[in-house]
Amino acid sequence: MGLFKNYVNQTRKPEGFLGKMMIDNMNSGHAKMADWGMSHLDVNPSEMVELGCGGGRNAGELMKRYSSANMTAIDYSPLSVEKATEYNQEMIKGGRCKVEQGDVSNLHLPEGKYDLATAFETIYFWPGLEKCFSEVNKVLKPGGTFMIVNESDGCDKASLNFEKIIDGMRCHTATEIVTSLKNAGFSKVITDHHESKPWITVIAEK
């Protein structure tokens, strides 16, 4: 149980050998969920920011989806920044992508720059949703879109069990997320729940 707990705790801030294993697993294990979330997007961005980018797979897929858009990928973990940089090396060399270490509760990004912000499987660890959502709102253009995709709807038994053993994890319901987004200044929020899984997508407009 000790090794398992150490491994799953890498979801918050991957470090070392177990962190590398976790990042690789995130890229592959969450792909179907992330693609399902992306299918909800109806936007035409020129500047995108991926928050809590992990291993960088989703940033890469968004750049494929929006081939003329630039990407800024942010993560709290230096190891995630390293892995996401490796994953998107070609796009970085081409000038379309940059990967930076950052804290979503205090984003050092240009205000009003981004058309699209995304957060896949990460808000469980954000230190105060309203505060962090306000930071996202600040860097979006007027009319910009913020998409959150979670594997947990805040009610499923498996995720709630993980919440007990992963330090700092908090599973949020769609209602909690929507309320926090509106309190943070987002004007329009819609949600979708997967028909057979506890996955949720939340899309908010500034």
N, C-alpha and C positions, 0 to 999 in steps of 0.2 A: 504493500500500500504506500510505503514511503516513496519509492521510485516513481510510482504512478502519480502520486500527488505532486512530486517535484516536476514531473513532465507536464501535467496539465496546467500547472501554475506558470508555465512558459507562455501561455496565451496572453498574459498581461504585458510582459516585457521580455521577449525572448533574449536569452543570453547563453553563451557557451554551446557545448555539444548538443544538449537537450533542446536548446533554443533553435539550433539549426534544423534539427529533426522536426520540431514543431512548425517552423516556417515552411518547410517543404510539404508537410502535411496540410497546412492551410492552403497553399497554392492549389493542390490537387483536390483535397477533400471538400473545399467550399466552392468549387468551380460551378457546379450545377446550380447551387443556390444563388451565387452571384450573377450568373447568366440569366436566371429567372428574374432577378431584381432588375437587371439592365433592360429587360424586355419591356418594362413599364415606361422607359424614358421616351419622351416626345420633345426633344430639344435639338438645337443646332448650335452647339457651343464653339467658341473660338479659344477660350481659356478654361481649363478644368483644374480642380484640386482634389486629390484623393487623400483623405484623412485616415490615419491609421493604416497605411498602405501595406503593412506586413511584408510578404515576399515579393510584392510588385506585380503579381499576375493580373489583378483587376485593373490596375493602371494601364498595363499593356493592352488588355482587351478593350478598354475605353478608347485608347488611341487608334486601335484597329477600326472600331466602330465609327469614330469621328476622325477621319484621316487628315483633316486640315486643322485640327485643334491641338493646342499645346497643353502639356500636363505638368503640374507640380505635385509631387507625391511627398507626403509628410508622415513621419513616424517618430514615436517617442523612443524607440529602441535603436541604439546604434547598429546592432546586428541586423535588424530589419532594414535599415537604411542601406547597409552594405549589400544585403541579398537583393533588395529591390533594384539597386543600382546595377548589379550583375545581370539581373533578369531583363532590364530595359536598356542595356548598354548600347544597342544599335540606335534606339530612339534618342538617347542622350547624345551620342556622337553626331546625330543628325540635327541636333538643336531643338528637338520637339519636347524633350522631357528633362526635368531636373528632380532630383531626390534629395530631401533635406531632413535633418532631425528637427523636431518641433514638438511643442506642447499645445494641444487643442484648447486648453484653458487660457492660453496666452499666445495667440497666433501672431507671429511677426511676419505678416504678409501684407501686401498692398491692399488698402481698403477699396472696395467697389471694383475689383479687377475681374472676378471670375463669374462665368455664366453658369457653371455647374460645379457643385461640391458633392462628393460621395463619401459614404462611411459604411463599409461592409464588416459585419461581425466585430465591431470595435466599441460601440457606445456603452457596452457593459462595464467598461473600465474608465469612462470619462468622469472626472471629479466634479460632479454637479451638472446635470443636463442643461438647465437654463443658462448658466454661465457659459458653458461650452457652445451651446447653440447660438448664443448672442455673438460669440466670437466668429462663428461661421457666417452668421447674418451680416456681420460687419464687412467681410471680405467679398461678399457676393455683390454683383451689379443689381440695380433695381430690376425686378422681374426675374432674377436668377433663381435657379433650382437647387435644392438640397435633397439628395436621396439617401435614405437610411435603409439598409437591408440586414435583417437579423435572422439567424437560424431559429431563435427562440421567440415565441410570442409572449413570454413572461409568465406562462401558465403551464407549459409542458413539464412533465415530471423529470425527464432526463436532465434538462437544463437547470432546473431548480436544485437537483442533486449536485450538479457541478458547482452551483453557486455556493454550496456549503463547504466545498473543499478548495476552491480557487480564491486566493486572497484578493479582496477588492472587487469581486465580480458582483454585478447586480443586474438581474434580468428585468427588463421593463415591459409592461404591457403596451399595446398600441395606444390605448387611451392616455397613459402616462406620457408617452412620447409626444403625442399630439398636443396635450396641454402645455408641456414644456416648450414646444416649438412656438406655439401661439404667444406664450408669455415672453419668449425671446424676440418677438417682433415679426414672425412669419405670418403672412396674411391669409394664405390658403393652404390647407393641408389635406391630403387624401391618403388613405391606407388600403392595402390589399393583403389578404390572408391566403396562403396557398391552399388549394382545395383538399389536399390530403396530408400535408406536413405542417408543423408549427411555424413555418417561415412567414415573415411579414416584410412588406415593403412599405415605406412611408415616404411620400414625396411632398415637399413643402416649397412654396413659392414666396420669395421676398416681396 
